[in-house]
């Protein structure tokens, strides 16, 4: 992986994680709606649907967050940058400057 590819991968990981945060609320709304429809037939099926869909949703969120974290760590190591406590916007601007330079 070249340094440019590493920077692009890191940028994609940061942007993906930001999108994931906004889509979490959409996922919760869908789970509630589907469980409500199932619960209108029988309440225990609705409760079961909430539990099952909630666990599956939580599992998928954890997997995606871990994939984004691993991609960002690998890219950071490839670029040789030190880990700093900076905001997402500042990190994206640094990556954009790095990509524009190359």
VOGU-3710 file (C-alpha; in Angstrom, 3 decimals, decimal comma):
1> xxxxxxxxxx> 0,000/0,000/0,000  1,405/3,375/-0,964  1,269/6,399/1,292  -1,442/7,945/-0,900  -3,574/4,799/-0,667  -3,061/4,756/3,098  -4,218/8,372/3,373  -7,258/7,689/1,185  -8,101/4,607/3,241  -7,790/6,547/6,487
11> xxxxxxxxxx> -9,984/9,329/5,145  -12,612/6,792/4,015  -12,534/5,128/7,436  -13,047/8,437/9,266  -15,877/9,455/6,942  -17,478/6,008/7,220  -17,428/6,175/10,994  -19,076/9,608/10,885  -21,811/8,258/8,606  -22,249/5,294/10,917
21> xxxxxxxxxx> -23,131/7,598/13,799  -25,880/9,278/11,806  -27,273/6,001/10,531  -27,532/4,479/13,983  -30,670/6,463/14,769  -32,202/5,378/11,459  -31,522/1,746/12,351  -33,161/2,128/15,743  -36,259/3,676/14,147  -36,515/0,793/11,685
31> xxxxxxxxxx> -36,169/-1,766/14,476  -38,928/-0,078/16,476  -41,244/0,104/13,459  -40,719/-3,518/12,422  -41,086/-4,703/16,008  -44,228/-2,607/16,371  -45,745/-4,235/13,315  -44,832/-7,675/14,575  -46,037/-6,726/18,067  -49,430/-5,763/16,691
41> xxxxxxxxxx> -49,995/-9,450/15,941  -48,889/-10,636/19,360  -46,977/-8,672/21,979  -44,491/-11,410/22,851  -43,445/-11,681/19,200  -42,874/-7,933/19,176  -40,706/-8,136/22,290  -38,758/-11,005/20,773  -38,282/-9,040/17,551  -36,941/-6,029/19,486
51> xxxxxxxxxx> -34,466/-8,237/21,317  -33,347/-10,194/18,262  -33,079/-7,216/15,912  -31,411/-5,126/18,618  -28,715/-7,737/19,197  -28,104/-8,162/15,465  -27,923/-4,392/14,982  -25,527/-3,965/17,895  -23,320/-6,757/16,550  -23,186/-5,201/13,092
61> xxxxxxxxxx> -22,341/-1,770/14,527  -19,502/-3,213/16,590  -18,110/-5,064/13,562  -18,201/-1,941/11,391  -16,604/0,239/14,079  -13,838/-2,323/14,525  -13,232/-2,467/10,757  -12,988/1,335/10,604  -10,637/1,400/13,601  -8,347/-1,253/12,130
71> xxxxxxxxxx> -8,239/0,519/8,757  -7,416/3,840/10,423  -4,696/2,300/12,617  -3,068/0,486/9,709  -3,121/3,640/7,597  -1,721/5,764/10,417  1,135/3,315/10,897  1,837/3,214/7,154  2,019/7,000/7,041  4,201/7,071/10,154
81> xxxxxxxxxx> 2,019/9,646/11,893  1,831/9,791/15,652  -1,550/9,294/17,261  -2,896/12,600/18,497  -6,107/13,663/20,151  -7,478/15,853/17,362  -10,957/16,423/16,056  -12,333/14,619/13,043  -12,516/17,837/11,030  -8,876/18,650/11,705
91> xxxxxxxxxx> -7,819/15,126/10,787  -9,787/15,284/7,533  -8,209/18,638/6,664  -4,723/17,230/7,326  -5,456/14,225/5,131  -6,840/16,476/2,376  -3,690/18,617/2,480  -1,548/15,466/2,334  -3,529/14,122/-0,631  -3,424/17,467/-2,461
101> xx> 0,326/17,647/-2,023  0,843/14,282/-3,713
//
